Amino acid sequence: MTNRTGTPLVEMRDISISFGGIKAVDHVSIDLYPGEVVGLLGHNGAGKSTLIKILAGAYRADHGEILINGDPVEINNPRDARNLNIETIYQTLALADNLDAASNLFLGREIKKRGIVDDARMEAEARKIIGRLNPNFRKFNVPVSSLSGGQRQSVAIARAVYFNAKILIMDEPTAALGPHETQMVAELIQELKAQGLGIFLIEHDIHNVMKLCDRASVMKNGQLVGTVNVNDVTDDDILGMIIMGKPPAKAA
């Protein structure tokens, strides 16, 4: 279990946002510590994706504040988030299917030598960072469209880590993956934790949350039901939070 002492990597305090008069997120506060995975759960429309898109810079909150390493920050767009070492891996992964791993890793941020893209250097860097995360990765010179789901996740995660992500947002990274691929992603997440990254994991699978996360925050109707240490609760406790909208007596 992560030692939650000192200053959190992220604090989202009293965050609210409305669309057309409907409060998608209603006075929600969550935090995240280095080397910790916090799962975000709730039915579709619960507000979890909207909350995390505020941290990613896709939306601007109507109310509340965000602190990074204890300092208040303004996140008005995705560039602001990246400048704060926040990277987001959406379910679609945002990979260019016709390009290889290295070209995807540096897409839009290519390494150049005398004004010319340095393919050899980019491949060497890709082999280094992807090899650290997934030592079994071998397909560096094929379009990522030919990679498995777990291998594609390796490329997307490597891109975030290479550009110094300290805070990683992962949107259902194991959705539509088989057991072997799911295990591969689980191992990637454990490696990132060991490196001290903090991860917000948007998940619908309670079993994955219990296996991968240190804490779980459940949302319902735009509000935070509660946050629990996964070691202190059962699957049924979390399911009850999702359905009934009430925290168990042992909430963190």
PEKANOR-V141713 format. One record per residue. N is the residue number from 0. SS is DSSP state (helix for helix, strand for strand, loop for the rest). Layout:
BEGIN
n->{N N}
ss->{SS SS}
END
This chain:
BEGIN
n->{0 1 2 3 4 5 6 7 8 9 10 11 12 13 14 15 16 17 18 19 20 21 22 23 24 25 26 27 28 29 30 31 32 33 34 35 36 37 38 39 40 41 42 43 44 45 46 47 48 49 50 51 52 53 54 55 56 57 58 59 60 61 62 63 64 65 66 67 68 69 70 71 72 73 74 75 76 77 78 79 80 81 82 83 84 85 86 87 88 89 90 91 92 93 94 95 96 97 98 99 100 101 102 103 104 105 106 107 108 109 110 111 112 113 114 115 116 117 118 119 120 121 122 123 124 125 126 127 128 129 130 131 132 133 134 135 136 137 138 139 140 141 142 143 144 145 146 147 148 149 150 151 152 153 154 155 156 157 158 159 160 161 162 163 164 165 166 167 168 169 170 171 172 173 174 175 176 177 178 179 180 181 182 183 184 185 186 187 188 189 190 191 192 193 194 195 196 197 198 199 200 201 202 203 204 205 206 207 208 209 210 211 212 213 214 215 216 217 218 219 220 221 222 223 224 225 226 227 228 229 230 231 232 233 234 235 236 237 238 239 240 241 242 243 244 245 246 247 248 249 250 251}
ss->{loop loop loop loop loop loop loop loop loop strand strand strand strand strand strand strand strand strand strand loop loop strand strand strand strand strand strand strand strand strand strand strand loop loop loop loop strand strand strand strand strand loop loop loop loop loop loop helix helix helix helix helix helix helix helix helix loop loop loop loop loop loop strand strand strand strand strand strand loop loop strand strand strand loop loop loop loop helix helix helix helix helix helix loop loop strand strand strand strand loop loop loop loop loop loop loop loop loop loop loop helix helix helix helix helix loop loop loop loop loop loop strand strand loop loop strand strand loop helix helix helix helix helix helix helix helix helix helix helix helix helix helix helix loop loop loop loop loop loop loop loop loop loop helix helix helix loop loop helix helix helix helix helix helix helix helix helix helix helix helix helix helix loop loop loop loop strand strand strand strand strand loop loop loop loop loop loop loop helix helix helix helix helix helix helix helix helix helix helix helix helix helix helix helix loop loop loop strand strand strand strand strand loop loop loop helix helix helix helix helix helix helix loop loop strand strand strand strand strand strand loop loop strand strand strand strand strand strand strand helix helix helix loop loop helix helix helix helix helix helix helix helix helix helix loop loop loop loop loop loop loop loop}
END
